[in-house]
Amino acid sequence: MKLNKKACLFITLITVLSGCNMNNSISNSNGINSSQKPSPISVEKPSNSIDYYESYKNNSKTEATETRYANFFAINDFHGAIEENEEEAGIVKIGAYLKARKAQGDTVLLNSGDMWQGSIDSNYNRGKLLTDCMNEIEFDCFSIGNHEFDWDKKYINYNRERSSSSGYKTPFLASNIYNFDINTKKTLDYANYGDEFVVRLLDNGLKVGIIGGIGEDQITSILSTNVDDLTFVDPVKIVKDLSDTLRIDYGADVVVLDIHASQYDITNSDSNTGFYDNSGITEFSRRTNKHYVDAVFCAHTHQDEQGTINGIPFIQTNGYGKQISNVRLAVKPNGDVSCEYANNLSASEVTDGYNDDTLTNIVKTYKAESDEVGKEVLGNVNGGLWSSSSLPFFVAEAFGEYARQTGYEVDYAMTNNARYNVEDGVITYRDLYRALPFDNEVFVIKTTGSNLRKEINYGMKICRFDSAPLDDNKTYLIAVIDYLAVHRSKYRKYDYFNGFEMVGTLQKEGYDLYNYRDITADHIRNYGKTISYTNYTRYVNKFNTQKLNSSI
């Protein structure tokens, strides 16, 4: 571990030490045997100090005669929003601003996940660009989100091992991600895609413990085949135990939770009835007589979320680099912690005038390759194609027609909503990539009409090739993106197309994986004229789900 001159010292831990008095009920509630966790990593000692690792682990507190402060700045769901535009500040300005805040010495920088996936500039290098930026900014943590699993899991480990020119590595956190046997439905050992927590020592002497995790249900927000060997266990029990460990064994003055989940997910509250906590995560620990957490930084739902439960702030931005969360905690000499300030700042406003040459050069280096691919003009659109209507209809038509051209006489094609609109005018490959950033393969399956109707009622978009009314008892051949085809519940049972029969996948020579975005790109290239949005509305018969019971 490299220590800088300001002694902004980190200790990243894969697990708690053997001396920590952990509650054995972890294995009772989650089926986890705590003895299966790996041993702590070794920590490099400063040459002019005693055994720093052991001294850091004691319970002693820095004597304080006045209130001290810990400032937190956080981003979530950045989704590859590297470039600056009218709404998004871009990684260079945000990074320069955060670096300036951290230089003040009382600041902690958090990243709550879903950082990489979302643009050609980030996807093309599998997150390396943004990981290099995180390391240059020196984030204090990066909690793994669901979209970090969109590619092969090896890319999480590759990026975790990357470091800045000074040797800094952003600690990846994943306290509740465990290996899993899908055949026996048994939770196994700790998966080690990140550490459980990190301890940060501020210049004012405050010790800040950061616990990182992901929402339990988000296993369902990932292509099932990518995570059939993993499970996300209930984070609440883990967070409570780790909080006690941080306060008792590491002398943490402040403990915060950085989690890729919304406030409602982590507290098990009802979003229709306001802020309250059914999980007990904001209660006092009997062992420490302190709140389990002093602040919770949320993610995943892209909401401008701000609220307080039992005096504990919960906060989340709407993502894409549009906002930066800022929480300021006050620690009195007697150890009491209170929230002095919590707000989401407009990233474009607070970063105005900020720049950083190192971050600029990182972006330029990687963009040189993605710009070459992204600049291709695919075609033109009149009126734009919208992410929740006309664009997914166009996409379903694209791969449905390709399926029929390649010998699959599909009755329906089905997809979900796009991520962004395609604007009026020229469509480049970069524009399409932003709208369809995922690498979903298209499966051809046999399924029942009742399964098909269920997914249509859930809001999935279709292109209909069978003119007869939909029959719930009939078997249909459909082209559908892999995420929908093989979707499993958190109990690991197929729940979208239960009992489906796999027939094949859409392929093209020269492609290892001919994903739905590239099929759509070819459809645009071959369209032969300007695409009019009026041909892709929900009122057009082949897209109209209100006419499923009628002939068209």
C-alpha positions in Angstrom: 0.0 0.0 0.0 1.4 3.4 -0.9 1.0 6.2 1.7 1.0 9.9 0.6 2.5 12.8 2.4 -0.8 13.9 4.0 -1.2 10.5 5.5 -4.5 9.9 3.8 -4.2 6.3 4.8 -6.3 3.5 3.7 -6.7 0.0 5.1 -8.8 -2.2 2.8 -10.0 -5.4 4.4 -11.4 -8.4 2.7 -12.9 -9.5 6.0 -12.8 -8.9 9.7 -9.8 -10.2 11.7 -10.1 -13.4 13.6 -10.2 -11.4 16.9 -13.3 -9.6 15.9 -16.3 -10.7 17.9 -18.8 -11.3 15.1 -22.3 -12.5 15.8 -22.6 -16.1 14.7 -26.2 -15.5 13.5 -24.8 -14.5 10.1 -24.8 -18.2 9.2 -28.2 -18.6 10.6 -29.8 -15.8 8.7 -27.9 -16.0 5.4 -26.6 -19.5 5.3 -23.0 -18.1 5.4 -20.2 -19.7 7.3 -18.0 -16.8 8.4 -15.0 -19.1 8.6 -15.1 -19.4 4.8 -14.1 -15.7 4.4 -10.5 -15.1 3.2 -7.8 -13.9 5.6 -7.0 -10.2 5.8 -4.7 -8.8 3.2 -1.2 -7.6 4.3 -0.6 -3.9 4.8 2.7 -2.2 4.0 4.1 -0.4 7.1 5.6 3.1 6.9 9.4 2.9 7.3 9.4 5.3 10.3 6.6 3.8 12.3 5.7 1.0 14.6 3.4 -1.8 13.4 0.9 0.6 12.0 -1.6 -2.1 11.1 -1.9 -3.2 14.8 -1.9 0.4 16.1 -4.7 1.3 13.7 -6.8 -1.6 15.0 -6.9 -0.4 18.6 -9.7 1.4 20.3 -7.9 4.6 21.2 -9.5 7.9 20.1 -7.7 11.1 19.1 -8.3 13.6 21.9 -10.6 16.3 20.7 -11.8 19.5 22.4 -14.0 20.8 19.7 -16.4 19.5 17.0 -14.7 18.0 14.0 -16.3 17.4 10.6 -16.3 14.8 7.9 -17.3 15.9 4.4 -18.6 13.3 1.9 -19.0 13.8 -1.8 -20.6 11.0 -3.8 -21.7 10.0 -7.3 -23.8 7.1 -8.4 -25.0 5.5 -11.6 -22.5 7.4 -13.8 -23.1 5.0 -16.7 -20.2 6.0 -18.8 -21.2 9.7 -19.0 -17.7 10.8 -19.9 -18.4 13.7 -22.2 -19.8 17.0 -21.0 -23.1 18.1 -22.4 -26.0 20.4 -21.5 -27.1 18.2 -18.6 -24.0 16.1 -17.7 -20.8 17.7 -16.4 -18.5 14.9 -17.7 -15.8 13.0 -15.9 -13.0 15.7 -16.3 -14.9 18.5 -14.6 -16.4 16.3 -11.9 -13.0 14.7 -11.3 -11.2 18.0 -11.1 -13.8 19.3 -8.6 -13.6 16.2 -6.4 -9.8 16.3 -6.4 -10.0 19.8 -5.1 -12.5 18.9 -2.4 -10.3 15.9 -1.2 -7.2 18.1 -1.0 -8.9 19.9 1.9 -8.1 16.9 4.1 -11.5 16.4 5.8 -13.2 14.9 2.7 -14.2 11.4 1.7 -15.1 10.5 -2.0 -17.7 7.8 -2.6 -18.8 6.0 -5.8 -22.0 3.9 -5.4 -21.7 1.7 -8.5 -22.9 1.4 -12.1 -19.9 3.5 -13.2 -18.7 1.9 -16.5 -21.7 0.7 -18.6 -23.4 3.2 -20.8 -21.4 4.8 -23.6 -19.1 3.7 -26.4 -16.2 5.5 -24.8 -16.4 3.5 -21.6 -17.8 0.2 -23.0 -15.2 -0.1 -25.7 -12.4 -0.4 -23.2 -14.5 -2.4 -20.7 -14.3 0.3 -18.0 -10.6 0.9 -18.1 -11.0 4.6 -18.9 -13.2 5.4 -16.0 -11.3 3.1 -13.6 -8.1 5.1 -14.5 -10.0 8.3 -13.8 -11.3 7.0 -10.4 -7.7 6.2 -9.4 -6.5 9.6 -10.5 -9.3 11.3 -8.6 -8.5 8.9 -5.6 -12.0 7.8 -4.7 -12.1 6.3 -1.2 -14.4 3.5 -2.4 -16.3 2.0 -5.4 -19.2 -0.2 -4.4 -20.0 -2.7 -7.1 -23.3 -2.2 -8.9 -25.4 -4.6 -11.0 -24.1 -3.2 -14.3 -20.5 -4.0 -13.4 -21.5 -7.6 -14.1 -22.8 -6.9 -17.7 -19.5 -8.1 -19.2 -17.5 -11.2 -18.1 -16.8 -10.9 -14.4 -13.1 -11.0 -15.1 -13.3 -7.3 -16.0 -14.2 -6.4 -12.4 -11.0 -8.0 -11.3 -9.0 -6.5 -14.1 -10.2 -3.0 -13.2 -9.8 -3.6 -9.5 -6.1 -4.2 -10.0 -5.5 -1.1 -12.1 -3.6 1.7 -10.4 -2.7 5.4 -11.1 0.8 6.5 -12.0 1.3 7.2 -8.3 0.2 3.6 -7.4 -3.2 4.5 -6.0 -6.0 1.9 -6.4 -9.6 2.7 -5.6 -10.9 0.2 -3.1 -13.7 -1.9 -4.6 -16.3 -2.8 -2.0 -18.7 -5.8 -2.1 -19.5 -6.9 1.4 -22.5 -9.1 0.5 -21.5 -10.7 -2.8 -21.0 -14.5 -2.3 -20.4 -17.5 -4.4 -23.5 -19.7 -5.1 -24.4 -23.2 -6.2 -27.4 -22.8 -8.4 -28.2 -26.5 -8.4 -28.5 -26.8 -4.6 -29.4 -23.1 -4.1 -26.7 -23.0 -1.5 -24.7 -19.9 -0.5 -21.0 -20.6 -0.5 -17.9 -18.6 0.4 -17.2 -14.9 0.0 -16.8 -14.1 -3.7 -14.1 -11.5 -3.3 -15.0 -9.0 -6.1 -14.3 -6.3 -3.5 -13.4 -5.8 0.1 -16.0 -5.6 2.8 -15.0 -2.1 4.1 -12.3 0.5 4.1 -11.1 2.7 6.9 -10.1 6.3 6.1 -8.1 8.6 8.4 -8.8 12.3 7.9 -6.3 15.0 8.6 -8.4 16.1 11.7 -7.9 12.7 13.2 -11.3 11.3 12.5 -11.5 7.7 11.5 -14.2 7.0 8.9 -15.3 3.4 8.2 -17.0 2.8 4.9 -19.1 -0.3 4.3 -19.9 -1.1 0.7 -22.6 -3.4 -0.7 -25.4 -4.0 -3.3 -29.1 -4.6 -3.0 -30.2 -8.2 -2.4 -32.8 -8.1 -5.3 -30.4 -6.7 -7.8 -29.3 -10.2 -8.8 -32.4 -10.0 -10.9 -31.2 -6.9 -12.7 -28.3 -8.7 -14.4 -28.2 -11.2 -17.3 -28.8 -14.4 -15.3 -26.2 -16.4 -17.1 -23.5 -13.9 -16.0 -24.2 -14.4 -12.3 -25.7 -17.9 -11.8 -22.7 -18.7 -9.7 -23.2 -15.6 -7.4 -25.7 -14.4 -4.9 -26.3 -11.1 -3.2 -27.2 -11.8 0.4 -29.3 -9.5 2.6 -26.9 -6.7 3.4 -28.6 -5.5 6.6 -27.2 -8.2 9.0 -23.7 -7.8 7.4 -23.8 -4.1 7.7 -24.8 -4.2 11.4 -22.0 -6.7 12.2 -19.4 -4.7 10.3 -20.5 -1.5 11.9 -19.8 -3.0 15.3 -16.4 -4.3 14.1 -15.4 -0.9 12.8 -16.4 1.0 15.9 -15.1 -1.5 18.5 -12.0 -3.0 16.8 -10.9 -0.1 14.6 -12.0 2.8 16.6 -14.1 4.3 13.8 -15.6 7.7 14.8 -18.0 7.6 11.8 -19.5 4.7 9.9 -21.3 5.2 6.6 -22.9 2.8 4.1 -22.2 3.1 0.4 -24.7 0.8 -1.3 -26.0 0.2 -4.8 -29.6 0.2 -3.7 -32.3 2.7 -3.0 -33.4 3.9 0.4 -36.6 1.9 0.1 -34.6 -1.3 -0.8 -32.2 -1.0 2.2 -34.8 -0.1 4.8 -37.6 -2.4 3.5 -40.0 0.6 3.6 -42.9 1.3 1.4 -42.2 4.1 -1.1 -45.8 5.2 -1.0 -45.9 6.0 2.7 -42.7 8.0 3.2 -39.4 7.5 5.0 -39.2 4.9 7.8 -36.9 1.9 8.6 -38.2 -1.7 8.9 -34.6 -3.1 8.7 -33.3 -1.5 11.9 -30.2 -0.2 10.1 -30.7 3.3 11.5 -31.2 2.0 15.1 -28.6 2.0 17.9 -26.3 -1.0 18.3 -26.5 -2.6 21.7 -22.8 -3.2 21.6 -21.7 0.3 20.8 -24.6 2.4 21.8 -24.1 4.2 18.4 -26.2 4.2 15.3 -25.2 1.3 13.0 -24.6 3.9 10.3 -24.3 7.7 10.3 -25.2 8.2 6.7 -26.3 6.1 3.7 -25.3 6.8 0.1 -27.7 5.1 -2.2 -27.9 4.3 -6.0 -29.6 2.2 -8.7 -33.0 3.9 -9.1 -31.6 7.1 -10.5 -33.7 9.3 -8.2 -33.0 12.6 -6.7 -33.4 11.1 -3.3 -32.9 13.0 0.0 -34.4 12.2 3.4 -33.7 11.4 7.0 -34.7 8.5 9.1 -33.9 8.6 12.9 -31.5 11.4 12.2 -29.6 9.4 9.5 -29.4 11.0 6.0 -30.2 8.9 3.0 -29.1 10.4 -0.3 -28.9 9.5 -4.0 -28.5 11.5 -7.2 -30.3 11.0 -10.5 -27.0 9.7 -12.0 -25.1 10.3 -15.3 -22.9 13.0 -13.7 -25.8 15.4 -13.4 -25.5 15.8 -9.6 -23.0 15.2 -6.8 -24.2 14.3 -3.3 -22.7 16.2 -0.4 -23.2 15.2 3.2 -21.4 17.0 6.1 -21.3 15.1 9.4 -20.3 16.8 12.7 -18.5 14.7 15.4 -18.6 16.3 18.9 -15.8 15.7 21.4 -18.0 13.2 23.2 -18.3 11.2 20.0 -21.9 12.0 19.1 -22.4 12.2 15.3 -25.0 14.4 13.7 -25.8 15.4 10.1 -25.2 19.1 9.6 -25.9 19.2 5.8 -27.1 16.9 3.1 -27.9 18.0 -0.4 -27.6 17.0 -4.1 -25.5 19.6 -5.9 -25.9 20.5 -9.6 -22.7 19.0 -11.1 -22.7 21.5 -14.0 -22.9 24.5 -11.6 -20.4 23.4 -9.0 -17.8 22.2 -11.5 -17.9 25.3 -13.7 -14.3 26.4 -14.3 -12.7 23.2 -13.1 -10.3 21.3 -15.3 -7.5 18.7 -14.9 -4.8 17.9 -17.5 -4.2 14.3 -16.3 -7.9 13.4 -16.5 -8.2 15.1 -19.9 -5.3 13.1 -21.3 -6.7 9.8 -19.9 -10.0 10.5 -21.7 -8.2 11.5 -25.0 -6.1 8.4 -25.0 -9.1 6.0 -24.8 -11.4 8.1 -27.0 -9.1 8.0 -29.9 -10.1 4.4 -30.6 -13.8 4.7 -29.8 -14.2 8.0 -31.8 -13.0 6.2 -34.9 -15.8 3.6 -34.6 -18.5 5.9 -33.3 -18.3 8.6 -36.0 -19.8 6.3 -38.7 -23.1 7.7 -40.0 -25.7 5.0 -40.1 -28.7 6.9 -41.5 -31.2 9.6 -40.9 -34.4 9.8 -38.8 -37.3 12.3 -39.1 -38.7 13.3 -35.7 -36.5 11.1 -33.5 -37.0 7.7 -32.0 -38.0 7.7 -28.3 -36.5 5.4 -25.7 -39.8 4.0 -24.4 -41.8 3.8 -27.6 -40.6 4.2 -31.1 -37.0 3.1 -30.7 -37.7 -0.3 -29.1 -40.4 -0.9 -31.7 -37.7 -0.2 -34.4 -35.3 -2.5 -32.6 -37.8 -5.4 -32.3 -38.5 -5.0 -36.0 -34.8 -5.1 -36.8 -34.0 -8.4 -35.1 -37.4 -9.9 -35.9 -36.8 -9.4 -39.6 -33.3 -10.6 -39.4 -34.5 -13.7 -37.6 -36.9 -14.4 -40.5 -34.2 -13.7 -43.1 -31.9 -16.3 -41.5 -34.6 -19.1 -41.4 -36.4 -18.6 -38.1 -40.1 -18.0 -38.9 -40.7 -16.1 -35.7 -44.2 -15.0 -34.7 -43.1 -12.2 -32.5 -40.0 -10.2 -31.6 -39.7 -8.7 -28.1 -37.3 -6.3 -26.4 -37.4 -3.8 -23.5 -37.0 0.0 -23.4 -33.9 1.7 -24.7 -31.6 3.8 -22.4 -31.8 7.1 -24.4 -33.6 8.6 -27.3 -32.2 8.8 -30.8 -32.6 12.5 -31.8 -33.9 13.9 -35.1 -31.5 14.0 -37.9 -28.3 12.1 -38.6 -27.7 8.9 -36.6 -24.2 7.9 -35.9 -23.0 4.6 -34.4 -22.1 6.6 -31.3 -25.7 7.9 -31.0 -27.1 4.3 -31.3 -24.6 3.0 -28.8 -25.7 5.6 -26.2 -29.3 4.5 -26.7 -28.5 0.8 -26.7 -25.3 0.4 -24.6 -25.8 -3.2 -23.7 -24.4 -6.2 -25.5 -27.6 -8.3 -25.4 -27.6 -11.4 -27.7 -30.9 -12.3 -29.4 -32.3 -15.7 -28.6 -34.9 -17.6 -30.6 -37.2 -19.6 -28.2 -40.4 -21.4 -28.1 -42.9 -20.3 -25.4 -46.5 -20.2 -24.6 -48.9 -17.4 -25.5 -49.6 -16.9 -21.8 -45.9 -16.2 -21.1 -45.8 -13.9 -24.1 -48.9 -12.0 -22.9 -47.6 -11.7 -19.4 -44.4 -10.0 -20.5 -46.3 -7.7 -22.9 -48.5 -6.7 -19.9 -45.3 -5.9 -18.0 -44.5 -3.3 -20.7 -42.2 -5.1 -23.0 -42.2 -3.9 -26.6 -43.1 -6.2 -29.5 -43.1 -6.5 -33.3 -45.8 -8.8 -34.4 -45.4 -11.1 -37.5 -48.3 -13.4 -36.8 -51.5 -11.7 -37.9 -53.8 -14.1 -35.9 -55.1 -13.2 -32.3 -52.8 -14.2 -29.5 -53.8 -17.6 -28.1 -52.6 -18.2 -24.5 -52.5 -22.0 -25.0 -50.6 -21.9 -28.3 -46.8 -22.3 -28.6 -45.0 -19.4 -30.4 -41.6 -18.9 -31.9 -40.2 -15.6 -30.7 -37.0 -13.6 -31.0 -36.1 -12.0 -27.7 -33.1 -10.4 -26.0 -31.2 -12.8 -23.7 -31.9 -10.8 -20.6 -35.6 -11.4 -20.9 -35.4 -14.9 -22.2 -33.3 -16.4 -19.3 -34.4 -14.0 -16.6 -34.5 -15.6 -13.1 -36.2 -14.5 -9.9 -34.0 -13.9 -6.8 -34.9 -17.5 -5.9 -33.2 -18.5 -9.2 -36.2 -19.8 -11.0 -37.1 -18.7 -14.6 -39.9 -16.2 -14.1 -40.4 -14.4 -17.5 -40.6 -17.4 -19.8 -41.0 -20.4 -17.5 -40.6 -23.7 -19.4 -39.3 -22.1 -22.6 -37.5 -24.2 -25.2 -34.2 -22.8 -26.6 -34.1 -23.0 -30.4 -31.1 -20.8 -31.4 -29.3 -17.5 -31.4 -29.0 -14.8 -34.1 -25.5 -14.8 -35.5 -23.5 -13.2 -38.3 -20.2 -14.2 -39.9 -17.4 -12.0 -38.5 -19.0 -11.4 -35.2 -18.3 -13.4 -32.0 -21.5 -12.0 -30.6 -24.0 -10.3 -33.0 -25.8 -8.2 -30.4 -29.1 -6.4 -30.7 -27.4 -3.1 -31.2 -25.3 -4.3 -34.1 -28.4 -5.9 -35.7 -30.2 -2.6 -35.3 -27.2 -0.7 -36.8 -27.3 -3.0 -39.9 -31.0 -2.5 -40.1 -30.5 1.3 -40.3 -27.7 0.9 -42.8 -29.9 -1.1 -45.1 -33.1 0.9 -44.5 -32.6 2.8 -47.8 -34.5 6.0 -46.8 -35.0 8.4 -43.9 -36.7 6.6 -40.9 -39.9 8.3 -39.9 -41.1 8.0 -36.3 -44.7 7.9 -37.5 -44.0 4.3 -38.7 -43.0 3.3 -35.2 -45.8 4.4 -32.8 -47.9 2.2 -30.6 -50.8 2.8 -33.0 -49.2 0.8 -35.8 -50.9 -2.6 -35.9 -47.7 -4.7 -35.6 -46.6 -2.8 -32.5 -50.1 -2.2 -31.0 -50.5 -4.4 -27.8 -54.1 -3.3 -27.5 -54.9 -5.5 -30.6 -53.4 -8.7 -29.3 -56.9 -10.4 -29.3 -57.6 -9.2 -32.8 -56.5 -10.2 -36.3 -54.3 -7.6 -38.0 
